[in-house]
């Protein structure tokens, strides 16, 4: 027995409360043609059907294809016993429900068992497998993804853009962008990204707020799996970007965009003749610290070890910069401020334990980035750091799969470079599709 061929589903623990997960799942299944049998001793009727106290109370003539269980894991045993007696074909323990002993008992009785899985999510994926086909699918809705969506749709491709949260990615969380061409006075990150979005959808790109959990690039039509369904296309562009590695200290999230930054190129000009602190000890930290001396009056470079990991040539160059001051063997304990933003940072010496307050106007964090490639699970070739390797025309190690923006191995990560990547990847994808035909 499988879900696609089932007809009758007994839902054990089905609540009459529309806000409960059991009700939402049962209602969805009913709307999709399944015969739902409520089983709950505290309910008289659910979804217009009589509710039975247990499986043994059901009329003898009812044949159970699936018993869908919404009960605590420890309460599953007796339900499985009844399902075996009723000769159910399949037992489906809902997401979060795990009972290995009950599963083994059911399987020994010849009953198929699914455990710790949402039947509604699985059904959505099943029905999506045959229905949601596109020419081009873009994963990620930042500057690279939105640009790729614009070029793909404008080029006549049936284009889908999947983004797990809001459009714009990291750029949409940047208060002001001053180095994107065409805006002499700068422009707000959210405003710029919404313009990207409007332009892409105006040309026909379809945007869905869904997270891709799994991919299969082994066939001509590449498969992408979300909780709401499956999507396929001969060409895919990965534009999921990267995220900064956070310090995870008090005040960091609170003052993000109000003095705490992860991009000197983006925000350095806001700190002219002010005092800023840079956290980190690698190449990026030293390079960005030196860049900030073009604007800031003083830059304090804090590193948790007694020496930097950066290249020697960078270290020598940094030591010659009169605006740079080094604080080693030290970590940030807390970032403090007021209504106008960051005001001071609490520093702790890792050797002595001494805590001191350092007045600053801004904090720049450069302790690494994390590429958003975990969902790929080895489907394309990555660098040791997890970035996607690309070759000619931004193609990955898999023909028809391209990468654009901060998710790929590249020198500079900016909105402008992401836009260029998105345009190139989309045009390369169009050429790839045309050559298939």
C-alpha positions in Angstrom: 0.0 0.0 0.0 1.2 3.5 -0.7 -0.4 7.0 -0.3 -1.1 7.4 -3.9 -3.3 4.3 -4.1 -5.0 4.7 -0.7 -8.7 5.7 -0.4 -9.7 5.3 3.3 -7.6 6.9 6.1 -8.5 6.6 9.8 -7.1 9.5 11.7 -6.5 8.6 15.3 -6.5 11.6 17.6 -8.3 13.8 15.1 -9.3 17.0 16.9 -12.3 19.2 16.0 -10.2 22.3 16.7 -9.4 23.9 13.3 -6.1 25.2 14.8 -4.8 21.8 15.6 -2.4 20.0 13.2 -4.5 16.9 13.1 -7.6 18.9 11.8 -5.5 20.7 9.2 -4.0 17.5 7.9 -7.3 15.7 7.8 -9.1 18.6 6.1 -6.4 18.7 3.5 -6.6 15.0 2.8 -10.4 15.2 2.6 -10.1 18.0 0.1 -7.8 15.8 -2.0 -10.3 13.0 -2.3 -9.6 10.7 0.7 -12.3 9.2 2.8 -11.5 10.4 6.3 -12.6 8.4 9.4 -12.2 10.4 12.7 -11.1 8.3 15.7 -11.2 10.2 18.9 -13.2 9.4 22.1 -13.5 13.1 23.0 -15.2 14.1 19.7 -18.7 13.3 18.5 -18.2 14.5 14.9 -15.3 16.0 12.9 -15.3 17.3 9.3 -19.0 16.1 9.0 -18.1 12.5 9.9 -18.9 10.5 13.0 -16.0 10.1 15.3 -15.3 6.7 16.8 -13.7 6.1 20.2 -11.1 3.6 18.8 -10.4 1.5 15.8 -12.2 -1.5 17.1 -15.4 0.5 17.2 -15.4 1.1 13.5 -18.1 -0.8 11.5 -16.8 -4.2 10.4 -17.4 -3.4 6.7 -14.8 -0.5 6.7 -11.5 -1.5 5.1 -8.6 0.6 6.4 -5.9 1.6 3.9 -4.0 3.9 6.3 -4.1 4.5 10.0 -2.7 8.0 10.5 -1.7 8.5 14.2 -1.7 11.7 16.1 -0.9 10.5 19.6 2.1 10.7 21.9 4.8 8.2 21.0 4.3 6.1 24.2 0.6 5.7 23.4 1.1 4.2 19.9 1.4 0.6 21.0 -2.3 -0.2 21.7 -3.3 1.7 18.5 -1.0 -0.5 16.5 -2.4 -3.6 18.1 -5.9 -2.5 17.0 -4.6 -1.7 13.5 -3.2 -5.2 13.2 -6.6 -6.7 14.3 -8.4 -4.5 11.8 -6.0 -5.6 9.1 -4.9 -2.1 8.2 -2.6 -2.0 5.1 -0.4 0.9 6.4 0.3 2.7 9.6 1.5 6.3 9.4 2.9 7.9 12.6 2.8 11.6 12.2 5.8 13.9 12.3 7.5 13.8 15.7 6.0 10.4 16.7 8.6 7.6 17.1 7.9 4.1 18.6 10.4 1.5 17.3 8.7 -1.4 19.2 5.3 -0.6 17.7 6.9 -0.3 14.2 8.6 -3.7 14.5 5.3 -5.3 15.7 3.4 -3.8 12.7 6.0 -4.8 10.2 6.2 -8.4 11.6 2.4 -8.5 11.0 3.0 -7.5 7.3 1.9 -3.9 7.6 3.8 -1.1 5.9 4.9 1.6 8.4 5.9 5.3 8.0 7.3 6.9 11.1 8.0 10.5 12.1 6.6 12.0 8.8 3.8 14.4 7.9 1.4 12.7 5.6 0.2 16.0 4.2 3.7 17.2 3.2 4.4 13.8 1.5 1.2 14.1 -0.4 2.0 17.6 -1.6 5.4 16.3 -2.9 3.7 13.4 -4.7 1.1 15.5 -6.5 3.8 18.0 -7.4 6.0 15.4 -9.1 3.9 15.4 -12.3 2.5 18.9 -12.3 5.2 21.5 -11.6 7.6 21.6 -14.6 9.5 24.6 -15.7 12.2 25.6 -18.2 14.4 27.2 -15.6 14.3 27.1 -11.8 16.3 29.5 -9.7 17.0 28.7 -6.1 17.5 31.8 -4.0 15.9 35.3 -4.3 18.8 37.6 -3.7 20.3 40.0 -6.2 21.8 37.2 -8.3 18.6 35.1 -8.2 16.2 38.0 -9.0 18.4 39.1 -11.9 18.5 35.6 -13.3 14.7 35.5 -13.0 14.4 38.7 -14.9 16.7 37.5 -17.7 15.2 34.1 -17.8 11.6 35.2 -18.0 12.4 38.1 -20.4 14.1 35.5 -22.6 10.8 33.6 -22.9 11.7 30.8 -20.5 9.0 29.5 -18.1 10.9 30.6 -15.0 10.3 29.7 -11.3 12.2 31.4 -8.4 12.2 29.6 -5.1 13.2 31.7 -2.0 12.8 30.4 1.6 12.2 33.8 3.1 11.8 37.4 1.8 13.1 38.5 -1.6 16.5 40.3 -1.6 18.6 38.1 0.6 21.3 39.8 2.7 21.0 43.0 0.5 17.4 43.4 1.7 18.7 43.6 5.3 21.2 46.4 4.4 19.9 49.7 5.6 21.5 51.7 2.8 23.5 50.7 -0.3 25.8 53.5 -1.6 28.0 51.6 -4.1 25.4 50.3 -6.5 25.6 52.2 -9.8 22.8 54.6 -10.8 22.0 55.9 -7.3 24.3 58.9 -6.5 22.7 59.4 -3.1 22.5 55.7 -2.3 19.3 53.6 -1.9 17.8 51.5 0.8 18.5 47.8 0.5 14.9 46.8 0.9 13.7 49.4 -1.7 16.3 48.2 -4.2 15.5 44.6 -3.8 11.7 45.2 -4.2 12.5 46.9 -7.4 14.4 43.9 -8.6 11.5 41.7 -7.6 8.9 43.8 -9.4 11.0 43.9 -12.6 11.5 40.1 -12.6 7.8 39.3 -12.0 6.7 41.9 -14.6 8.4 39.8 -17.2 6.7 36.7 -16.0 9.0 35.1 -13.5 7.0 33.1 -10.9 8.1 33.6 -7.3 7.3 31.1 -4.5 8.3 31.3 -0.9 9.5 27.8 -0.4 12.7 26.2 0.9 14.4 23.6 -1.2 15.3 20.6 1.1 16.6 18.1 -1.5 17.8 17.9 -5.1 18.3 15.2 -7.6 20.4 16.3 -10.7 20.9 12.8 -12.1 18.3 13.1 -14.9 17.8 15.4 -17.9 15.1 17.2 -15.9 16.6 18.2 -12.5 14.4 17.6 -9.5 14.0 20.0 -6.6 12.0 19.0 -3.5 10.3 21.4 -1.1 7.7 20.8 1.6 5.0 21.9 -0.7 5.9 19.8 -3.7 8.4 18.8 -6.3 9.6 21.0 -9.2 11.6 20.0 -12.2 13.4 21.8 -15.1 16.3 21.0 -17.5 18.2 24.0 -16.2 18.8 25.1 -12.6 20.6 28.2 -11.2 21.8 28.0 -7.6 21.8 31.5 -6.1 21.4 30.8 -2.4 24.2 33.1 -1.3 26.1 32.9 1.9 25.6 34.1 5.4 28.1 35.7 7.7 29.3 33.7 10.7 28.1 35.5 13.8 29.8 36.1 17.0 26.7 35.1 18.9 27.2 37.6 21.7 24.6 39.9 23.4 23.8 43.0 21.4 25.0 41.6 18.0 21.6 41.0 16.6 20.0 44.0 18.3 22.5 46.4 16.7 22.8 44.7 13.3 22.3 47.5 10.8 22.7 50.1 13.6 26.5 49.9 14.0 27.1 46.2 13.6 28.1 45.3 10.1 29.5 42.3 8.1 30.6 44.3 5.0 33.2 47.1 5.1 32.7 47.9 1.4 29.0 48.4 2.0 29.1 50.4 5.2 32.5 51.8 5.7 31.6 55.2 4.4 29.1 55.7 7.2 31.9 55.8 9.7 34.0 58.8 8.5 36.4 59.9 11.2 34.8 57.6 13.7 36.2 54.8 15.8 35.3 51.3 14.7 36.3 47.8 15.9 37.0 44.8 13.7 36.7 41.2 14.9 38.7 38.5 13.2 42.2 37.3 12.4 42.2 36.0 8.9 42.9 37.6 5.5 39.4 39.1 5.2 39.6 40.7 8.7 42.9 42.4 7.9 41.9 43.4 4.4 38.6 44.9 5.6 40.3 46.6 8.5 42.8 48.3 6.2 39.9 49.3 3.9 38.1 50.9 6.8 41.1 53.1 7.6 40.2 55.1 4.4 37.1 56.3 6.3 37.4 55.8 10.1 39.6 57.9 12.3 40.7 54.8 14.3 40.3 51.0 13.7 40.7 48.6 16.5 41.5 45.0 15.3 40.5 42.4 17.9 41.6 38.7 17.6 41.2 35.9 20.0 44.7 34.4 19.5 48.2 35.8 20.1 48.9 35.9 16.3 47.0 36.4 13.1 46.1 33.7 10.6 46.3 36.1 7.7 49.0 36.0 5.1 52.4 37.5 6.2 52.3 40.2 3.6 48.9 41.4 4.9 50.1 41.4 8.4 53.2 43.5 7.6 51.0 45.9 5.6 48.6 46.2 8.5 51.3 46.9 11.1 52.5 49.8 9.0 49.0 51.4 9.0 49.0 54.2 11.7 45.3 54.1 12.0 45.2 50.5 13.0 45.5 49.3 16.7 45.8 45.6 17.5 44.2 43.9 20.6 45.2 40.2 20.7 44.2 37.3 23.0 40.9 39.0 23.3 37.2 38.3 22.5 34.1 40.4 22.4 31.8 39.6 25.3 29.0 42.1 24.6 28.0 44.9 22.3 26.3 47.8 24.0 24.6 50.9 22.7 21.6 53.2 22.8 18.9 54.6 20.5 21.4 55.9 18.0 23.3 52.6 17.7 26.5 51.1 19.0 28.4 52.9 21.8 30.8 50.5 23.3 32.1 46.9 23.3 33.0 44.8 26.3 36.3 42.9 25.7 37.7 40.0 27.6 41.3 38.9 27.6 41.3 35.1 27.2 44.5 34.7 29.2 43.9 37.0 32.2 40.1 37.0 32.2 40.1 40.8 32.5 37.0 42.6 31.1 37.3 46.1 29.7 35.0 48.6 28.0 36.1 49.9 24.6 34.1 52.9 23.3 33.4 52.5 19.6 30.9 53.8 17.0 30.7 50.6 15.0 31.6 46.9 15.0 32.6 45.0 11.8 32.6 41.2 12.1 34.8 39.1 9.8 35.1 35.7 11.3 34.1 33.8 8.2 31.1 33.2 5.9 28.9 30.1 5.6 27.8 29.3 2.0 24.1 28.1 1.8 24.9 24.8 0.1 23.9 22.3 2.7 20.8 21.2 0.9 22.8 20.2 -2.2 24.3 17.2 -0.2 27.1 16.6 -2.7 25.0 17.0 -5.9 27.6 19.4 -7.3 31.3 19.9 -6.7 32.1 22.2 -3.8 35.3 23.8 -2.4 36.6 22.8 1.0 34.8 25.8 2.4 31.5 24.7 0.9 31.3 27.2 -2.0 30.2 25.9 -5.4 32.9 25.5 -8.0 32.0 27.0 -11.4 33.6 26.8 -14.8 32.9 28.5 -18.1 29.6 30.4 -18.2 29.1 29.7 -14.4 28.2 26.0 -15.0 28.9 23.7 -12.1 30.2 20.1 -12.3 26.7 19.0 -13.5 25.6 20.1 -17.0 22.6 22.3 -16.9 23.2 23.4 -13.3 24.7 26.8 -12.8 25.7 28.9 -9.8 25.5 32.7 -9.4 26.3 35.2 -6.7 27.9 34.7 -3.3 27.2 30.9 -3.2 30.0 30.3 -5.7 33.8 30.6 -5.3 34.7 34.1 -6.3 36.8 37.1 -5.5 34.3 39.8 -4.7 30.9 39.5 -3.2 28.8 42.6 -3.8 25.3 43.4 -5.2 26.8 44.5 -8.5 28.9 41.3 -9.0 25.8 39.2 -8.0 23.8 41.0 -10.7 26.4 40.2 -13.3 26.5 36.6 -12.2 22.7 36.3 -12.4 22.5 37.7 -15.9 25.3 35.5 -17.2 23.9 32.4 -15.6 20.5 33.0 -17.1 21.8 33.5 -20.6 24.0 30.4 -20.2 21.0 28.4 -19.1 19.0 29.6 -22.1 21.7 28.5 -24.4 22.0 25.1 -22.7 18.2 24.6 -23.1 18.3 25.5 -26.7 21.1 23.1 -27.4 19.0 20.3 -25.8 16.2 20.7 -28.3 
